[in-house]
């Protein structure tokens, strides 16, 4: 083998080394890009999941608020009914007591008469 062939082999080897190094560099760049894309996708998915969770929590809070308001309204109605029943019972007791003391049925008139 002559010197020109050896020089040609060395040049070919150098080109192969450069090609291998360029391929490695492209591979590293591709891996880095894939990582970035994966991180972006993960970030998007996390953002979507957080949004869905927030919307679900808000929906549950709204339902809870509605249920609480309904229960408070019912409790207020029941309290008014109990108060009215108590007033009616008090008035009846006073009328009965006056009737028992005086012996007359209609000594006091009711406030609504």
Secondary structure, DSSP 4 states (H G I P E B T S, - for coil): --HHHHHHHHHHHHHHHHHHHHHHHHHHHHHHHHHHHHHHHHHHHHHHHHHHHHHHHHHHHHHHHHHHHHHHHHHHHHHHHHHHHHHHHHHHHHHHHHHHHHS-S-SSPPTT-
